[in-house]
């Protein structure tokens, strides 16, 4: 009997609650599946599956073994996918989602190079400022700024970290002056991103000191590009991740303020549906993005300070 098939069968039984459905998923007859299960239980010397009138269910021993079996199968499939991804040319439609700001600044500029390197891949970019369910929406890769995924079927790969900063145009500061303290922010016109955690409450830290400032925005939006355009037009001080406004600051179009204070940093991750059956197109894009971020040294740029005004 094939031990890998026996282990895969147990995992399928746990998921399906039915020997016949597990057999169908693995392309086995019911009789063959029954023999595989019996062989596994005999070899382990333990009862792994019980029946009632409606379905199969795992014993305590079966559940413990199944948990470890999932990890083993995932590692095997990941190893096979690595080889296949190296050996095969990536092909097919790659569905990627990210915020509009990230799509504009850090996906669109790379598409020429990526598609020239992998001409068999067609890229579909779903720009959205909300987090899609990857499985339900058939998303291959998402770029997200959160520490972890609540769905255990989603794997994350860290791209980097970014500060969030306050910045405005030189024209705005020429008219309204720079805030000298955090409390003076309340006297300024703020441009607020509504999808941030507690957008009207800014939590600052410096050394061991922390300070929370409640703010009301002159302009609020669920899109960073709207706020960036308003800031460039001199409307007020925006609060945005450095990755959105870094080039504007380097070029002098925007000027940071109170930069000696830190807002909570954001972690930028690639998220994709589990590592099992990772296709060549998905692996190629993940590795491409990770290599680009490392080459550009984005984390150092985006977590650095520009100097206080």
N, C-alpha and C positions, 0 to 999 in steps of 0.2 A: 504493500500500500504506500502511496505517496504522502509523506508527512506534511508537505506544504498544502496539499489538497485537504488533508484532515483538519489542519489548523484553519485554513480559509473557510471550510465548511462550518466549523464551530462559530466563527465570527458571523457568518451569514445567518446561521440559526438564531443567534442572539439578536440580530437586527430584524429578521423577518418573523421570528416566532413560529416558523413552520419549516419542517424538513423538506417538503415538496418545493416551496418557494426558494429555499436555500439551494436545493439541488438544481433548480431551473437557472438560478443566477450563475452557477458554476458550470452549467452544461452537462450535468450528471443525471442519470436515471435515479428514480427514488430508491431502487434496490442498491445501486452503487453508493449512493449517499449514506444509506443505512449501514452498509458494510464499512465505509470510511469512519463513521461515527463509532461503531462498535470497536473497530481496530484501535482508534484513539483512546477510548475508555479502557480497553484491555491493556494497552501498553502503559498507560498512566496508573492503572489500578485504582481508578476512581470513577464514580458516577458523575458525569458532567451535565447531563440533560434529564429533566423530568417531564412527564406529560400530564396534562389534565384533559378534560373532554373538549376543550376549545383550542388549546395551543401548547407549544413546547415552551419551556422556560429553563434557564440555567440554574444549577445548584450553586451554593456558595463557592464550592471548589471550582465549578465551571466558570463563574463570573471572574474569579481571581485569575484563572488561567487565560480566559478570554482577553482580559485587560492587557496582559503581557503579550498575548498573541497579536493583538492589534499593532503594538509597537514594533514587533518583529516583522510583521508583514509590511508595515509602512517603510521600515528601513530597507527591506529587500526591494520594494518597488521604487523607492527613491534612488537606490543604487543602480537599478536597471534603467530608470529614466535618465540618470546622469550620463550613462553610456550612450543611450539612444539620442539624447540631445546633442552629444558631441558628434555622433556618427551621422545623424540625419540633418538634412537642411530644413530649418523651420518653415512651415507652410501654414496657410489658413488665415482666418480672420482673428485678429487679436483685439479683444475688447478691453479697453483701459478706461478707468474713471478717476477723476481728480477734481478738485475745486477749479473754478474758472481761472483764478489767479495762478495756480500751479500749472494748469494746462497751458496758459499763455506764456508764462515765463520759463517753464522748465520741462515741458513736453514738446510743444510745437517747434521750438528751435532745434530739437534733436531728431525730428522725424525724417528729415532728408538723409542724415547719416545712417540712422537705423534701417530705413527701407532700402538704401543702397547696399548695406551690408547683408540684409536679409530680404531679397527681392520677392521671395515667395510668400511673405507675410503682408496682409492688408490690415492696416491699423484703424480701428474705430475708437475715437476718443469721445467719451460721454462726460462732458464738463458739467459738474453739478456741485452745489455747495451743501449737499446732504449726503449721508452715507447710505448707499444702496446695499440691500442684501445681495451678496455676491452670487449665491446659488440661484435664487429666484430670478435674478436679472441677467444671468448668464455672463457675469463679469469675470474676466481672466485675472486682471490685476487692478488693484485700487491703491492710490496714494493717499494716506490718511495721517492726520496729526493727532494720534492718541496712543497712549502707552501700551494698550493691550486690546485684543478683540474679545468680546463677550462670547462669541461662538467658537467652541473648541475645534470646529472643522475648518477654521481659518488660520493660516500660518502667516506670520509677519517676519519681515526682514528689515532691519533698521537701516535707513539711509543717512540719517544725521539728526542734528538738533539745531534749533533756531531760537534766538531771543525774540521777544516782542518789544517794540520800541514806540516812543512817541516822536512824531516828526511833523513838520509843517513847511510851507514854502518860505523863502526869504521875504517875500512880500508880506505874508501874514505877520511874521515876527517884526518886520519894520513898522507895521501899523499898530500892533498890539503888545510888542515887547515879549521877552522870554519869561516864562514862570520861574521864579527864583526858588520856590519851595513847592512841595507837593500840594499843600493846601491852596496855593494860588491857581492850581488847575481849575478849580471851580469857577474862577473868573474868566476862563478862556472858552472859546468855541471848540467843542470836541466833536470828532467824527467817529461814531461808534459802530463796531461790527456786531450785529445782533446775534450771530451764531456762536460767539465766544461764551465760555462758561461765565455766568454772572456778568454780562457785558457792562452793566452800570456800576460795577464795583471793581476797582483796580487795586490789586494787592501787590504792594511794592516791598522789596527787601534790599538791604545794603549792609554787608557784614552780618552782624547778629541782629540788626534792627529791622523791624517790619512796620508797615504803615498801610492802612486801607483807606482809599479815597472813594467816596460815592460821587458819581458824575452823571450829568444829564447831557445828552448829545444835541448839538445844533442840527446834525444830520445823523440818521441811523440807517444802516443798510445791511442786508444779508449777503452782500458781495463786496469783496475787497477792492475790486477795480473801480466801483462807484466811489468809494471813499478815497482811493488814490487820486482819481480825477478831480475830486472836490478839493483835496489837499493841494494838488498842483495848481489849482485855480485860486488858491489863497483863502479858502473858506474856513479853514480851521486846522486843529491838531488831530491827526489820525492816530489810532492805536492798532498797529499791524505787525505781523511777523516780519523779521528782517528780510526773509527770502523774497518778499513782495516788493520792498522799497530799497533794497541794497544798491542797485544801479542808480536810482534817483539820488540817493545820498552821495554816492561817489561822484556823480556828475554835478552835485550842488543844486539840483532841482528841489530837493527836500533837505531840511536841516533837523537833526535830532535835538531833543531837549530833555533835560533831567536824565541824561544818559548814565549818570553814576548810580542810578537806581535800576533794579531789575524787576521786571514782571515775570511770572512763571514761564519757564521755557516750554517749548513744544517739541515733541519728538516726531520726526517725519519717517513713516514706515511704508514699505510695500506690503500689501495684504493680498493674499491669494488663497483660493479654496484648497485646503490641505495639501500636503506634499505628495500624496498618492497620485499616481498617473500624471505627474507634472509633464506637460507636453514640451516639445522642443521650442515652440514659439514663446511659451510663457517663460521658460528658463532663459531663453536668449534675451528677452526684454528685461527680466529681473537683473541678470548679470550686466547687461548694457548700462542700465540706470545706476547700479551700484558702482561700476567702474568709473562712470562719468562723474558721480558725486565725489568719489575719492580723488580723481584727477584734478577736479576744480577746487578741491580743498574747501568745499562749501561750509562744513561745520565750523571750521576756524573763522571763516569770514562772518558767518551769521551769528556766532556767539560772542564776537568781539565787541568792544566798546568804541564809540567814535569820539568820545569826549563830551563833557557836559556844557550846556549853555543855560 
